[in-house]
Amino acid sequence: MHMTHACFTPAERERLDRASVLLIGCGGLGSAVAYGLAAAGVGRIGLCDMDRVDLSNLQRQVLHHTADVGRPKVESAREKILGLRPGIQVDLHPVALTSENALDLFRQYDLIVDGSDNFATRYLVNDACVLTGRPQVHGSIFRFDGQVTTFVPGEGPCYRCVYPTPPPPGAVPSCAEAGVIGVLPGFIGSLMAMEALKLITGRGSPLIGRLLIYSALDMDVSEVQIRRNPECPVCGEHPTIHELMDYEQFCGGVGR
């Protein structure tokens, strides 16, 4: 089944059908991204997540239902994606993303969408995207606030340009620890899916060099200009990072 969208030209629909997108994380953000990409006609989606569905996930991770508790998230996610759009290719990677597998995995896809919830994975995704030349859509959420941006190697900053060093361990609690309002991942994840669709089709202006910030309580959307750092160790003029590292250690021994 192919879902026809009048807002896309035949050539753009063909690009969507040929596109391959790797989604890092099948949680709150990943749920909205996966539904958005599948419904828009993306031909191949990869799902990378080693976690199993927990009851506490259900208030914000709409890919998963009560009957899925205990199942691998990638299997639960694939079932819902195929229920929406039978025939789409959904590849499962039920593993932790590591320095050992990231480069080979990223080279199998055109575009990476990072819906992870910890700093170690975010730095790993960033460095692997730069080293493989893959564009990345990045999103993050915390309580009632969210952020979205797009990083394209050679066309703007990378994650390290914006966040040169991770926060001290324990300084920023996880979503599970601090809480996140259930509707927020759906909103931010939908924006991330739109960014991916713009990159694939060439339509519109992606958030390259721009960080979109959303505050749900104030219903405020703002934008911050972000620039490439010429001293960045991975994408700068004289990079010093040429291979992936131990990101748990880099982030102080903890993932979050």
Short mmCIF file of the C-alpha atoms (twelve columns), coordinates in Angstrom:
data_MODEL
# 
_entry.id   MODEL 
# 
loop_
_atom_site.group_PDB 
_atom_site.id 
_atom_site.type_symbol 
_atom_site.label_atom_id 
_atom_site.label_alt_id 
_atom_site.label_comp_id 
_atom_site.label_asym_id 
_atom_site.label_seq_id 
_atom_site.Cartn_x 
_atom_site.Cartn_y 
_atom_site.Cartn_z 
_atom_site.pdbx_PDB_model_num 
ATOM 1   C CA . MET A 1   0.000  0.000  0.000  1 
ATOM 2   C CA . HIS A 2   1.265  3.442  -0.902 1 
ATOM 3   C CA . MET A 3   -0.273 6.466  0.735  1 
ATOM 4   C CA . THR A 4   -0.679 9.315  -1.740 1 
ATOM 5   C CA . HIS A 5   -0.030 12.865 -0.577 1 
ATOM 6   C CA . ALA A 6   -1.210 15.675 -2.838 1 
ATOM 7   C CA . CYS A 7   1.267  18.018 -1.147 1 
ATOM 8   C CA . PHE A 8   4.187  16.024 -2.592 1 
ATOM 9   C CA . THR A 9   5.011  15.902 -6.291 1 
ATOM 10  C CA . PRO A 10  5.456  12.519 -8.000 1 
ATOM 11  C CA . ALA A 11  9.236  13.025 -7.919 1 
ATOM 12  C CA . GLU A 12  9.132  13.807 -4.192 1 
ATOM 13  C CA . ARG A 13  6.985  10.757 -3.497 1 
ATOM 14  C CA . GLU A 14  9.526  8.666  -5.364 1 
ATOM 15  C CA . ARG A 15  12.316 10.069 -3.181 1 
ATOM 16  C CA . LEU A 16  10.323 9.169  -0.090 1 
ATOM 17  C CA . ASP A 17  9.746  5.643  -1.330 1 
ATOM 18  C CA . ARG A 18  13.473 5.164  -2.010 1 
ATOM 19  C CA . ALA A 19  14.601 6.737  1.264  1 
ATOM 20  C CA . SER A 20  16.011 4.830  4.214  1 
ATOM 21  C CA . VAL A 21  15.906 6.320  7.715  1 
ATOM 22  C CA . LEU A 22  17.463 4.920  10.882 1 
ATOM 23  C CA . LEU A 23  15.597 5.813  14.058 1 
ATOM 24  C CA . ILE A 24  17.629 5.761  17.264 1 
ATOM 25  C CA . GLY A 25  15.198 5.008  20.062 1 
ATOM 26  C CA . CYS A 26  11.630 3.697  19.941 1 
ATOM 27  C CA . GLY A 27  10.365 5.679  22.922 1 
ATOM 28  C CA . GLY A 28  8.377  8.888  23.151 1 
ATOM 29  C CA . LEU A 29  10.064 10.808 20.355 1 
ATOM 30  C CA . GLY A 30  10.621 7.713  18.246 1 
ATOM 31  C CA . SER A 31  6.938  6.808  18.375 1 
ATOM 32  C CA . ALA A 32  5.839  10.039 16.714 1 
ATOM 33  C CA . VAL A 33  8.730  9.999  14.247 1 
ATOM 34  C CA . ALA A 34  8.009  6.430  13.150 1 
ATOM 35  C CA . TYR A 35  4.311  7.077  12.562 1 
ATOM 36  C CA . GLY A 36  5.040  10.293 10.683 1 
ATOM 37  C CA . LEU A 37  7.646  8.787  8.383  1 
ATOM 38  C CA . ALA A 38  5.625  5.659  7.652  1 
ATOM 39  C CA . ALA A 39  2.433  7.584  6.893  1 
ATOM 40  C CA . ALA A 40  4.311  9.982  4.597  1 
ATOM 41  C CA . GLY A 41  5.589  7.143  2.429  1 
ATOM 42  C CA . VAL A 42  9.194  6.561  3.527  1 
ATOM 43  C CA . GLY A 43  10.134 3.210  2.046  1 
ATOM 44  C CA . ARG A 44  12.504 1.806  4.656  1 
ATOM 45  C CA . ILE A 45  12.775 2.501  8.373  1 
ATOM 46  C CA . GLY A 46  15.382 1.012  10.696 1 
ATOM 47  C CA . LEU A 47  14.639 0.766  14.416 1 
ATOM 48  C CA . CYS A 48  17.530 0.700  16.895 1 
ATOM 49  C CA . ASP A 49  16.602 0.121  20.536 1 
ATOM 50  C CA . MET A 50  17.588 -2.610 22.993 1 
ATOM 51  C CA . ASP A 51  14.911 -1.847 25.613 1 
ATOM 52  C CA . ARG A 52  11.693 -3.666 26.417 1 
ATOM 53  C CA . VAL A 53  8.335  -2.001 26.904 1 
ATOM 54  C CA . ASP A 54  7.643  -1.018 30.513 1 
ATOM 55  C CA . LEU A 55  4.291  0.002  31.950 1 
ATOM 56  C CA . SER A 56  5.729  3.409  32.842 1 
ATOM 57  C CA . ASN A 57  6.447  4.064  29.144 1 
ATOM 58  C CA . LEU A 58  2.844  4.007  28.000 1 
ATOM 59  C CA . GLN A 59  1.833  7.558  28.933 1 
ATOM 60  C CA . ARG A 60  4.198  9.021  26.355 1 
ATOM 61  C CA . GLN A 61  5.283  6.213  23.988 1 
ATOM 62  C CA . VAL A 62  2.256  5.743  21.744 1 
ATOM 63  C CA . LEU A 63  3.780  2.977  19.624 1 
ATOM 64  C CA . HIS A 64  3.368  0.644  22.588 1 
ATOM 65  C CA . HIS A 65  0.209  -0.627 24.288 1 
ATOM 66  C CA . THR A 66  -0.538 -2.419 27.556 1 
ATOM 67  C CA . ALA A 67  -0.362 -5.815 25.860 1 
ATOM 68  C CA . ASP A 68  3.184  -4.997 24.724 1 
ATOM 69  C CA . VAL A 69  4.646  -4.701 28.228 1 
ATOM 70  C CA . GLY A 70  7.730  -6.925 28.374 1 
ATOM 71  C CA . ARG A 71  8.160  -7.113 24.592 1 
ATOM 72  C CA . PRO A 72  11.223 -5.707 22.816 1 
ATOM 73  C CA . LYS A 73  10.376 -2.168 21.763 1 
ATOM 74  C CA . VAL A 74  11.561 -2.728 18.204 1 
ATOM 75  C CA . GLU A 75  9.129  -5.637 17.762 1 
ATOM 76  C CA . SER A 76  6.220  -3.704 19.243 1 
ATOM 77  C CA . ALA A 77  7.087  -0.710 17.061 1 
ATOM 78  C CA . ARG A 78  7.315  -2.746 13.869 1 
ATOM 79  C CA . GLU A 79  3.896  -4.267 14.515 1 
ATOM 80  C CA . LYS A 80  2.274  -0.829 14.809 1 
ATOM 81  C CA . ILE A 81  4.108  0.577  11.779 1 
ATOM 82  C CA . LEU A 82  3.031  -2.356 9.615  1 
ATOM 83  C CA . GLY A 83  -0.497 -2.002 10.946 1 
ATOM 84  C CA . LEU A 84  -0.501 1.555  9.645  1 
ATOM 85  C CA . ARG A 85  1.234  0.836  6.365  1 
ATOM 86  C CA . PRO A 86  1.624  -2.802 5.307  1 
ATOM 87  C CA . GLY A 87  4.462  -3.401 2.886  1 
ATOM 88  C CA . ILE A 88  6.911  -0.866 4.285  1 
ATOM 89  C CA . GLN A 89  10.341 -2.328 5.019  1 
ATOM 90  C CA . VAL A 90  11.065 -2.190 8.750  1 
ATOM 91  C CA . ASP A 91  14.513 -3.378 9.833  1 
ATOM 92  C CA . LEU A 92  15.081 -4.282 13.474 1 
ATOM 93  C CA . HIS A 93  18.290 -3.594 15.366 1 
ATOM 94  C CA . PRO A 94  17.539 -4.774 18.936 1 
ATOM 95  C CA . VAL A 95  20.969 -3.773 20.200 1 
ATOM 96  C CA . ALA A 96  22.605 -0.969 22.100 1 
ATOM 97  C CA . LEU A 97  24.219 1.575  19.798 1 
ATOM 98  C CA . THR A 98  27.951 1.412  20.507 1 
ATOM 99  C CA . SER A 99  31.248 2.655  19.150 1 
ATOM 100 C CA . GLU A 100 31.739 -0.813 17.686 1 
ATOM 101 C CA . ASN A 101 28.546 -0.971 15.601 1 
ATOM 102 C CA . ALA A 102 27.514 2.642  14.913 1 
ATOM 103 C CA . LEU A 103 29.576 3.345  11.788 1 
ATOM 104 C CA . ASP A 104 28.569 0.152  9.980  1 
ATOM 105 C CA . LEU A 105 24.939 0.661  10.963 1 
ATOM 106 C CA . PHE A 106 24.781 4.302  9.872  1 
ATOM 107 C CA . ARG A 107 26.281 3.515  6.466  1 
ATOM 108 C CA . GLN A 108 23.217 1.363  5.728  1 
ATOM 109 C CA . TYR A 109 20.879 4.387  5.838  1 
ATOM 110 C CA . ASP A 110 20.494 7.772  4.165  1 
ATOM 111 C CA . LEU A 111 19.419 9.706  7.247  1 
ATOM 112 C CA . ILE A 112 19.649 9.317  11.024 1 
ATOM 113 C CA . VAL A 113 16.949 10.531 13.438 1 
ATOM 114 C CA . ASP A 114 18.091 10.676 17.054 1 
ATOM 115 C CA . GLY A 115 15.338 10.160 19.591 1 
ATOM 116 C CA . SER A 116 17.652 8.962  22.356 1 
ATOM 117 C CA . ASP A 117 17.338 10.127 25.945 1 
ATOM 118 C CA . ASN A 118 20.923 10.184 27.192 1 
ATOM 119 C CA . PHE A 119 24.019 12.240 26.522 1 
ATOM 120 C CA . ALA A 120 26.388 9.372  25.769 1 
ATOM 121 C CA . THR A 121 24.201 8.236  22.869 1 
ATOM 122 C CA . ARG A 122 23.740 11.789 21.578 1 
ATOM 123 C CA . TYR A 123 27.493 12.365 21.333 1 
ATOM 124 C CA . LEU A 124 27.956 8.928  19.773 1 
ATOM 125 C CA . VAL A 125 25.245 9.610  17.177 1 
ATOM 126 C CA . ASN A 126 26.751 12.992 16.381 1 
ATOM 127 C CA . ASP A 127 30.294 11.753 15.890 1 
ATOM 128 C CA . ALA A 128 29.175 8.751  13.847 1 
ATOM 129 C CA . CYS A 129 27.065 11.012 11.609 1 
ATOM 130 C CA . VAL A 130 29.977 13.367 10.988 1 
ATOM 131 C CA . LEU A 131 32.402 10.516 10.299 1 
ATOM 132 C CA . THR A 132 29.979 8.819  7.880  1 
ATOM 133 C CA . GLY A 133 28.660 12.044 6.334  1 
ATOM 134 C CA . ARG A 134 25.073 11.289 7.334  1 
ATOM 135 C CA . PRO A 135 22.585 14.079 8.096  1 
ATOM 136 C CA . GLN A 136 20.946 13.929 11.498 1 
ATOM 137 C CA . VAL A 137 17.657 15.186 12.888 1 
ATOM 138 C CA . HIS A 138 17.983 15.764 16.621 1 
ATOM 139 C CA . GLY A 139 15.301 16.264 19.230 1 
ATOM 140 C CA . SER A 140 15.146 16.338 23.003 1 
ATOM 141 C CA . ILE A 141 12.469 16.809 25.651 1 
ATOM 142 C CA . PHE A 142 12.423 17.666 29.349 1 
ATOM 143 C CA . ARG A 143 9.273  18.031 31.429 1 
ATOM 144 C CA . PHE A 144 7.277  20.696 29.478 1 
ATOM 145 C CA . ASP A 145 9.986  21.817 27.041 1 
ATOM 146 C CA . GLY A 146 11.488 20.479 23.838 1 
ATOM 147 C CA . GLN A 147 14.103 21.253 21.202 1 
ATOM 148 C CA . VAL A 148 14.578 20.293 17.555 1 
ATOM 149 C CA . THR A 149 17.369 20.938 15.071 1 
ATOM 150 C CA . THR A 150 19.013 19.375 12.042 1 
ATOM 151 C CA . PHE A 151 22.715 18.712 11.600 1 
ATOM 152 C CA . VAL A 152 24.117 18.189 8.102  1 
ATOM 153 C CA . PRO A 153 27.884 17.594 7.823  1 
ATOM 154 C CA . GLY A 154 29.530 20.383 5.849  1 
ATOM 155 C CA . GLU A 155 26.458 22.631 5.920  1 
ATOM 156 C CA . GLY A 156 26.347 23.878 9.497  1 
ATOM 157 C CA . PRO A 157 27.207 23.033 13.083 1 
ATOM 158 C CA . CYS A 158 27.137 19.625 14.695 1 
ATOM 159 C CA . TYR A 159 25.929 18.649 18.158 1 
ATOM 160 C CA . ARG A 160 29.414 19.188 19.609 1 
ATOM 161 C CA . CYS A 161 29.485 22.737 18.245 1 
ATOM 162 C CA . VAL A 162 26.391 23.521 20.295 1 
ATOM 163 C CA . TYR A 163 27.260 21.372 23.319 1 
ATOM 164 C CA . PRO A 164 31.068 21.047 23.466 1 
ATOM 165 C CA . THR A 165 31.029 19.130 26.746 1 
ATOM 166 C CA . PRO A 166 28.381 17.047 28.505 1 
ATOM 167 C CA . PRO A 167 26.868 18.264 31.776 1 
ATOM 168 C CA . PRO A 168 28.234 16.807 35.013 1 
ATOM 169 C CA . PRO A 169 26.840 13.363 35.880 1 
ATOM 170 C CA . GLY A 170 23.470 13.703 37.583 1 
ATOM 171 C CA . ALA A 171 23.054 17.382 36.712 1 
ATOM 172 C CA . VAL A 172 20.266 16.677 34.219 1 
ATOM 173 C CA . PRO A 173 17.756 13.980 35.233 1 
ATOM 174 C CA . SER A 174 16.294 11.627 32.655 1 
ATOM 175 C CA . CYS A 175 12.695 11.814 31.429 1 
ATOM 176 C CA . ALA A 176 11.814 8.930  33.737 1 
ATOM 177 C CA . GLU A 177 13.378 10.741 36.692 1 
ATOM 178 C CA . ALA A 178 12.125 14.280 36.024 1 
ATOM 179 C CA . GLY A 179 8.962  13.399 34.169 1 
ATOM 180 C CA . VAL A 180 7.694  14.607 30.811 1 
ATOM 181 C CA . ILE A 181 4.135  15.549 29.922 1 
ATOM 182 C CA . GLY A 182 2.750  12.814 27.677 1 
ATOM 183 C CA . VAL A 183 1.692  15.040 24.765 1 
ATOM 184 C CA . LEU A 184 5.114  16.687 24.390 1 
ATOM 185 C CA . PRO A 185 6.970  13.785 22.696 1 
ATOM 186 C CA . GLY A 186 4.223  13.591 20.095 1 
ATOM 187 C CA . PHE A 187 4.589  17.264 19.228 1 
ATOM 188 C CA . ILE A 188 8.396  17.347 19.169 1 
ATOM 189 C CA . GLY A 189 8.573  13.975 17.415 1 
ATOM 190 C CA . SER A 190 6.224  15.229 14.700 1 
ATOM 191 C CA . LEU A 191 8.500  18.221 14.131 1 
ATOM 192 C CA . MET A 192 11.444 15.829 13.855 1 
ATOM 193 C CA . ALA A 193 9.567  13.757 11.282 1 
ATOM 194 C CA . MET A 194 8.845  16.928 9.289  1 
ATOM 195 C CA . GLU A 195 12.541 17.801 9.325  1 
ATOM 196 C CA . ALA A 196 13.343 14.357 7.956  1 
ATOM 197 C CA . LEU A 197 10.737 14.715 5.209  1 
ATOM 198 C CA . LYS A 198 12.201 18.075 4.181  1 
ATOM 199 C CA . LEU A 199 15.681 16.586 3.943  1 
ATOM 200 C CA . ILE A 200 14.424 13.656 1.871  1 
ATOM 201 C CA . THR A 201 12.250 15.611 -0.556 1 
ATOM 202 C CA . GLY A 202 14.306 18.794 -0.765 1 
ATOM 203 C CA . ARG A 203 11.179 20.800 0.043  1 
ATOM 204 C CA . GLY A 204 11.309 23.708 2.492  1 
ATOM 205 C CA . SER A 205 14.077 24.956 4.769  1 
ATOM 206 C CA . PRO A 206 15.394 22.480 7.346  1 
ATOM 207 C CA . LEU A 207 16.568 23.710 10.733 1 
ATOM 208 C CA . ILE A 208 20.237 23.722 9.731  1 
ATOM 209 C CA . GLY A 209 21.993 26.306 11.887 1 
ATOM 210 C CA . ARG A 210 18.783 26.919 13.820 1 
ATOM 211 C CA . LEU A 211 17.605 25.452 17.125 1 
ATOM 212 C CA . LEU A 212 13.841 25.476 17.623 1 
ATOM 213 C CA . ILE A 213 12.805 25.689 21.287 1 
ATOM 214 C CA . TYR A 214 9.256  24.950 22.434 1 
ATOM 215 C CA . SER A 215 7.735  25.684 25.853 1 
ATOM 216 C CA . ALA A 216 4.407  23.916 26.262 1 
ATOM 217 C CA . LEU A 217 3.263  25.771 29.379 1 
ATOM 218 C CA . ASP A 218 3.709  29.167 27.734 1 
ATOM 219 C CA . MET A 219 2.841  27.881 24.244 1 
ATOM 220 C CA . ASP A 220 5.971  29.695 23.123 1 
ATOM 221 C CA . VAL A 221 8.094  28.762 20.125 1 
ATOM 222 C CA . SER A 222 11.429 30.493 19.685 1 
ATOM 223 C CA . GLU A 223 14.471 30.005 17.509 1 
ATOM 224 C CA . VAL A 224 18.154 30.382 18.276 1 
ATOM 225 C CA . GLN A 225 20.832 30.715 15.618 1 
ATOM 226 C CA . ILE A 226 23.598 28.141 16.111 1 
ATOM 227 C CA . ARG A 227 26.922 28.244 14.294 1 
ATOM 228 C CA . ARG A 228 29.655 25.824 13.414 1 
ATOM 229 C CA . ASN A 229 32.628 26.050 15.742 1 
ATOM 230 C CA . PRO A 230 35.864 26.130 13.705 1 
ATOM 231 C CA . GLU A 231 37.592 24.615 16.746 1 
ATOM 232 C CA . CYS A 232 35.140 21.708 17.000 1 
ATOM 233 C CA . PRO A 233 37.133 18.489 17.507 1 
ATOM 234 C CA . VAL A 234 34.968 16.480 15.107 1 
ATOM 235 C CA . CYS A 235 33.730 18.898 12.388 1 
ATOM 236 C CA . GLY A 236 36.085 21.863 12.785 1 
ATOM 237 C CA . GLU A 237 38.871 23.046 10.529 1 
ATOM 238 C CA . HIS A 238 41.423 20.806 12.218 1 
ATOM 239 C CA . PRO A 239 39.477 17.884 13.687 1 
ATOM 240 C CA . THR A 240 41.125 15.686 16.287 1 
ATOM 241 C CA . ILE A 241 38.399 13.040 16.500 1 
ATOM 242 C CA . HIS A 242 38.833 10.544 13.687 1 
ATOM 243 C CA . GLU A 243 37.270 7.498  15.311 1 
ATOM 244 C CA . LEU A 244 34.597 6.757  17.872 1 
ATOM 245 C CA . MET A 245 35.442 6.675  21.575 1 
ATOM 246 C CA . ASP A 246 34.103 5.422  24.895 1 
ATOM 247 C CA . TYR A 247 31.124 7.767  25.282 1 
ATOM 248 C CA . GLU A 248 30.049 6.502  28.678 1 
ATOM 249 C CA . GLN A 249 33.456 7.511  29.983 1 
ATOM 250 C CA . PHE A 250 33.346 10.811 28.075 1 
ATOM 251 C CA . CYS A 251 30.047 11.644 29.767 1 
ATOM 252 C CA . GLY A 252 31.381 10.867 33.216 1 
ATOM 253 C CA . GLY A 253 30.637 7.186  33.423 1 
ATOM 254 C CA . VAL A 254 26.867 7.473  33.098 1 
ATOM 255 C CA . GLY A 255 24.648 7.524  30.039 1 
ATOM 256 C CA . ARG A 256 22.202 10.180 31.172 1 
# 
